[in-house]
Amino acid sequence: MPTTDDLPLHALKSWQAFRIDALGLVTMLGTEQLNRSVGRLIRNPYFEYLPLLSAFTVSSNQIKDPIPGFSLYNISSAITTNELSAWFSRWLLTQDLRRTGTKLEWTVTEKPRSQWGEECSAIIIAVLLIGPLLALASLSGDWFGLANVLAMIVSVVVRTFVVGQNRNAIDEAACRGRALNPEKAKLLCILPNGKSVIIHASTGVITNCLIIDPKPACPSLYTVMRWIGWIAFTTHVISIGMSTLFVQIYTVILVVVPSVLTVHCVGSNENLIGRCLSVDRDENLKSNPEGRRLRTYIDLELTQEEEAVMLEWNLFPKRCNKAWWKDYYQLRDQSRASRGSWTFSETSTLKEKEIMTHRRKSSESIPIARSRGNSSDGKRSPLPFPATMQP
């Protein structure tokens, strides 16, 4: 009776020139998180040149894919869009934003910032952590381990180039946008998770950086580097499973720890993008302790025309919702009073309206405001309105 040993290709059963295990699958973990963290284009002075998980997200250019679910309302120009640039949408999703009440003011610096300190610290850390693994694999004769280390180094070089090209594109777009259209605009952005953010920036920066995705300067070289990244990633996945145990343990620690810290934005300055673009963040918790979006609308300081636009966009309820409009008018008047720019609404009290009416009439009849005191004829100057109606 024939046995399995008599089969024609039985020799292949015992052929084990090398081995492949499932350890390479570890390199594919955290795809979504690393996609957001790397795609937001923030420089990290500690982990900039260390290998990360899911390196294929850079090679496949997934960090440039648009993220749906955003709503951006340009209140100044009465324009709305659902598309945000890839880096800006990822930046928003990685920030620890409040549900309402966050204000972001984007500015462009005239002189690009120097980043030599961050570069030097990142290079030193990379050499101190990758160098021992490279020496260990070489001196022990673990050629698969050596291929694993070299593949990680190439992946870091590819990521640095791809991310750097996108940062440079943002710098150029920001400077060009500020020069072409410096007029300030205010926007309301609603994230997929329901959080709302107020944005102040020049119209040129909004168009060139926040809405339109800046393109790398050299697309052909950009594509070639991405293909090199694919080769390095494949080599890394295969060689790590064939390396010695110590090299495998060292590699997993070297890749996983920086990835986790990068996802949690440890050590990075989230307010600086590239060398020219920066953001000032204002999160006034006292002005909106309940987290109501109504307070966000108040902080927008809307004009009457802008209120009509918000109503047309269905961001405001219909006029039949008198309770909401009453709250809105009261909070708006209080906010304007605190800023010294009162314009009363239908819910303002009669006394307040009378006070402002007298104040306006007096300001029209008296060209120059006078302090209360003796006039030229020796009589005391009258108040602009009765003393009993002093605000």
C-alpha positions in Angstrom: 0.0 0.0 0.0 1.5 3.4 -1.0 2.4 5.9 1.8 2.9 9.6 1.8 6.6 9.0 1.4 6.0 7.7 -2.1 4.3 11.0 -3.3 6.2 12.8 -6.0 6.6 16.1 -4.1 7.1 14.6 -0.6 10.5 16.2 -0.4 8.9 19.6 -0.2 7.4 18.6 3.1 10.7 18.6 4.9 12.3 21.5 3.0 13.0 24.3 5.6 15.5 26.6 4.1 14.0 29.4 6.2 11.0 30.0 8.4 8.2 32.6 8.4 6.0 33.1 11.5 3.1 35.5 12.2 5.2 38.1 14.0 5.3 40.2 10.8 1.6 40.9 11.3 2.4 43.0 14.4 3.8 45.6 12.0 0.2 46.1 10.7 -1.4 47.0 14.0 -2.7 50.5 14.8 -3.4 51.4 11.2 -6.1 53.9 11.8 -4.4 55.6 14.8 -1.0 55.9 13.0 -2.8 57.2 9.9 -4.2 60.1 11.8 -1.0 60.7 13.9 1.4 60.7 11.0 -1.0 62.4 8.6 -1.5 65.5 10.9 2.1 66.4 9.9 3.2 67.5 13.4 6.9 67.3 14.1 7.9 65.3 17.2 11.4 66.2 18.6 11.8 62.7 20.1 10.2 60.1 17.7 10.6 61.9 14.4 13.3 59.4 13.1 12.1 56.2 14.9 10.3 53.3 13.1 6.5 53.1 13.6 3.8 50.5 13.1 1.8 50.5 9.9 4.5 52.0 7.8 2.5 51.1 4.7 0.1 53.9 5.4 2.8 56.3 4.2 3.8 54.1 1.3 0.2 53.8 0.1 -0.3 57.5 0.7 -3.3 56.8 2.9 -2.3 59.8 5.0 -3.6 61.9 2.1 -7.0 60.3 1.8 -9.9 62.7 2.8 -11.9 61.9 5.9 -15.7 62.3 5.5 -18.1 63.7 8.1 -16.9 67.3 8.5 -18.9 70.4 7.9 -17.2 73.7 7.4 -19.2 76.9 7.4 -17.5 80.1 6.2 -19.8 82.6 7.9 -18.0 85.6 6.5 -18.5 84.6 2.9 -21.7 82.5 3.3 -20.0 79.4 1.8 -20.2 75.9 3.2 -18.3 72.7 2.3 -17.9 69.2 3.5 -14.3 68.7 2.4 -11.3 69.5 4.5 -7.7 69.0 3.6 -6.3 65.7 4.7 -3.8 67.0 7.2 -6.3 69.5 8.8 -9.0 66.8 9.3 -6.5 64.5 10.9 -5.2 67.3 13.1 -8.6 68.1 14.4 -9.4 64.5 15.2 -6.2 64.0 17.2 -6.8 67.1 19.3 -8.4 67.0 22.8 -11.1 69.5 22.0 -14.0 70.5 24.1 -17.4 69.7 22.7 -18.1 73.4 22.3 -16.4 76.7 22.9 -13.0 76.1 21.3 -11.6 78.9 19.2 -8.7 78.5 16.8 -6.8 81.4 15.2 -4.4 80.4 12.5 -1.6 82.7 11.6 1.4 82.7 9.3 4.8 83.8 10.5 6.8 86.1 8.2 10.1 84.4 9.0 10.2 80.5 9.0 10.9 79.0 12.3 14.3 77.3 12.9 14.0 73.6 13.8 17.6 72.6 14.2 17.2 71.8 17.9 14.3 69.4 17.2 16.2 67.8 14.3 19.3 67.2 16.4 17.5 65.7 19.4 15.5 63.4 17.1 18.6 62.2 15.3 20.5 61.6 18.5 17.7 59.5 19.9 17.4 57.5 16.7 21.1 56.7 16.6 21.1 55.6 20.3 18.1 53.3 19.9 18.6 51.9 16.4 22.4 51.7 16.5 22.6 48.9 19.1 20.2 46.7 17.2 22.1 47.2 14.0 25.4 46.3 15.7 23.8 43.3 17.4 22.4 41.8 14.2 25.7 42.4 12.4 28.1 41.0 15.0 25.9 37.9 15.7 25.7 37.0 12.0 21.9 37.3 12.0 21.5 38.4 8.3 17.8 38.3 8.4 17.9 40.5 11.5 20.2 42.8 9.7 17.8 43.0 6.8 15.1 43.8 9.3 17.0 46.7 10.7 17.9 48.1 7.3 14.3 47.8 6.2 13.2 49.8 9.2 15.8 52.5 8.5 14.6 52.8 4.9 11.0 53.1 6.1 12.0 56.0 8.4 13.8 57.7 5.5 10.7 57.3 3.2 8.4 58.6 5.9 10.6 61.6 6.6 10.7 62.5 2.9 6.9 62.0 2.4 5.9 63.9 5.5 8.6 66.6 4.8 7.3 67.2 1.3 3.8 67.7 2.6 5.0 70.1 5.3 6.9 72.2 2.7 3.8 72.3 0.6 1.7 73.7 3.5 4.4 76.3 4.2 4.3 77.5 0.6 0.5 77.4 0.4 0.2 79.4 3.7 2.6 82.1 2.6 1.0 82.4 -0.8 -2.5 82.5 0.6 -1.6 85.2 3.1 -0.1 87.3 0.4 -3.0 86.9 -2.1 -5.9 87.3 0.3 -5.1 88.5 3.8 -8.7 89.4 4.7 -9.8 87.7 7.9 -12.7 85.3 8.0 -14.6 83.4 10.7 -15.7 79.8 10.3 -17.6 77.2 12.2 -16.4 73.6 11.8 -18.4 70.7 13.0 -16.5 67.4 13.4 -17.8 63.9 12.8 -18.0 63.3 16.5 -20.3 66.4 16.9 -17.8 68.8 18.4 -17.8 72.3 17.1 -14.8 74.6 16.6 -14.7 78.4 15.8 -11.9 79.2 13.3 -10.4 82.6 12.6 -7.9 82.9 9.7 -7.2 84.8 6.5 -9.2 83.8 3.5 -6.1 82.8 1.6 -4.9 80.4 4.3 -8.4 78.9 4.7 -8.6 78.2 0.9 -5.0 77.1 0.3 -4.3 75.1 3.5 -7.5 74.2 5.4 -9.8 73.2 2.4 -7.5 72.5 -0.6 -4.9 69.9 0.0 -1.4 71.3 -0.8 0.4 69.2 -3.4 4.1 68.1 -3.0 6.5 70.1 -5.2 8.1 67.0 -6.9 5.3 64.4 -7.6 7.5 62.0 -9.5 10.2 61.7 -6.8 7.3 61.5 -4.3 5.9 58.4 -6.1 9.3 56.8 -6.4 10.0 57.1 -2.6 6.6 55.6 -1.9 7.5 52.5 -4.0 10.7 52.2 -2.1 8.7 52.4 1.1 6.6 49.4 -0.1 9.8 47.4 -0.7 11.1 48.2 2.7 7.8 47.4 4.4 7.6 44.0 2.7 11.2 43.2 3.6 10.5 44.2 7.2 7.4 42.0 7.5 9.3 38.9 6.2 12.7 39.3 7.9 11.4 40.0 11.4 9.8 36.6 11.5 13.1 35.0 10.5 15.4 36.9 12.9 16.8 35.6 16.2 14.6 35.9 19.2 16.5 38.7 20.8 16.4 40.8 17.6 12.6 40.1 17.4 12.0 41.3 21.0 14.2 44.4 20.5 12.4 45.2 17.2 8.9 44.9 18.7 9.8 47.2 21.6 11.6 49.7 19.3 8.5 49.9 17.0 5.6 49.6 19.4 6.7 52.1 22.1 7.3 55.1 19.8 4.1 54.3 18.0 2.0 54.4 21.2 3.7 57.6 22.3 3.2 59.2 18.9 -0.5 58.4 18.8 -0.9 60.1 22.2 1.0 63.2 21.0 3.7 62.9 23.7 6.4 65.5 23.3 4.9 67.2 20.2 3.9 70.8 19.9 0.4 70.6 18.4 0.3 74.4 17.7 3.0 74.4 15.1 2.6 73.0 11.6 5.6 73.1 9.4 7.8 76.2 9.7 5.3 79.0 8.9 1.8 78.0 10.1 0.8 78.2 13.7 -2.5 78.2 15.7 -3.5 79.9 19.0 -6.1 78.0 20.9 -8.7 79.5 23.3 -10.9 77.3 25.3 -12.8 79.4 27.8 -14.5 76.9 30.0 -16.2 79.6 32.2 -18.1 81.0 29.2 -19.8 77.7 28.4 -19.9 75.4 31.5 -22.9 73.5 30.2 -21.3 72.7 26.8 -24.2 74.2 24.8 -23.7 75.0 21.2 -25.7 78.1 21.7 -22.8 79.6 23.5 -20.6 78.8 20.5 -23.0 80.8 18.3 -22.7 83.7 20.8 -18.9 83.6 20.6 -19.1 83.9 16.8 -20.4 87.5 17.3 -22.8 87.3 14.4 -24.2 90.2 12.6 -27.8 90.3 11.5 -26.9 89.2 8.0 -24.8 86.3 9.4 -27.7 85.2 11.6 -29.9 85.0 8.5 -27.2 82.8 6.9 -27.1 80.5 9.9 -30.9 80.2 9.8 -30.8 79.3 6.1 -28.2 76.6 6.8 -30.5 75.2 9.5 -27.9 75.7 12.1 -30.4 78.0 13.9 -33.9 76.7 14.7 -37.0 78.2 13.0 -38.5 81.4 14.4 -41.4 79.4 15.9 -38.9 78.1 18.5 -39.4 81.2 20.6 -37.8 79.7 23.8 -34.5 79.1 21.9 -34.5 82.6 20.3 -35.3 84.2 23.6 -32.2 82.5 25.2 -30.1 83.4 22.2 -31.1 87.1 22.3 -30.5 87.4 26.0 -27.1 85.8 25.8 -26.1 87.8 22.8 -27.1 91.1 24.5 -25.1 90.1 27.6 -22.1 89.3 25.5 -22.3 92.6 23.5 -22.7 94.5 26.8 -19.5 93.0 28.1 -17.8 94.1 24.9 -19.3 97.5 25.0 -21.2 97.1 21.7 -24.9 97.0 22.6 -27.6 96.5 20.0 -30.8 95.4 21.6 -33.1 92.7 20.4 -36.8 92.0 20.8 -36.2 90.4 24.2 -34.4 93.5 25.7 -36.2 95.1 28.6 -38.0 98.4 28.1 -35.7 100.2 30.6 -32.6 99.1 28.7 -34.1 100.3 25.4 -35.0 103.7 26.9 -31.5 104.0 28.3 -29.9 103.3 24.9 -32.4 105.6 23.1 -31.5 108.5 25.4 -27.8 107.7 24.9 -28.0 107.7 21.2 -30.0 110.9 21.1 -27.5 112.6 23.3 -24.6 111.4 21.3 -26.3 112.8 18.1 -26.9 116.2 19.7 -23.5 116.6 21.4 -20.7 116.3 18.9 -18.0 115.8 21.6 -18.7 113.9 24.7 -18.3 116.1 27.8 -17.7 114.9 31.4 -20.1 116.0 34.0 -18.9 119.3 35.5 -19.3 123.1 35.2 -19.9 124.5 31.8 -18.5 127.7 30.4 -21.5 129.7 31.8 -21.0 128.4 35.3 -23.9 125.9 35.3 -23.5 122.2 35.6 -23.7 120.3 32.4 -26.7 118.0 32.1 -26.3 114.2 32.0 -26.9 112.6 28.6 -29.9 110.9 30.2 -31.7 111.1 33.6 -29.8 109.9 36.6 -32.4 107.4 37.4 -31.8 105.7 34.1 -28.0 105.3 34.5 -27.0 101.8 33.3 
